[in-house]
Amino acid sequence: MSKHPLYNHSGLQRNNHPQVMYALVDKRAELDGQRIVLEKELLKVRVQLESIDGSLSVFNPELKIEIKPKIPKSLKKLSFNPDDIIAL
């Protein structure tokens, strides 16, 4: 029996939770795992950006321009409008 937070050591349900509770706990665990992976990826990207910025300053220490981000097409579809989120 898996170590699901809504089951006790014998595998029986605690407090007779409805099935939706199990689905929500599973989904939350999945999203939290995804968050951890994305935070690690973000840290990697930040380190790469700092490395590139350091290289740019070696070649031109006087460089004072703002480099605007270029969002890849594959990521544009992931953006959302905060107004699209429905308040519960």
C-alpha positions, 0 to 999 in steps of 0.5 A: 500500500502506498504512503498516501497521506489520507490512509493510515498504516493499515491502508484504511481510510481515515475519517471517511474522506470523500474520493475528491480529497484523495484526488486533490491531495494527489494533484497537490503532490504532483504540482509541488513536485513540478514546482521543485523541478521548475525551481531547479531549472530556474536556478540553472538559467539564472546561473547561466545568465550571470555567466553570460553577463560576466563574459559580456563585462570582460569584453566590454566593461563599459557596457550599460545597455538593457538586453530585453528578453526574447521569449521562445515561441514554445513558451509563449503559449504557457503565459496567461492573463491573471484575469483568466484565473477565477476567484473561488 
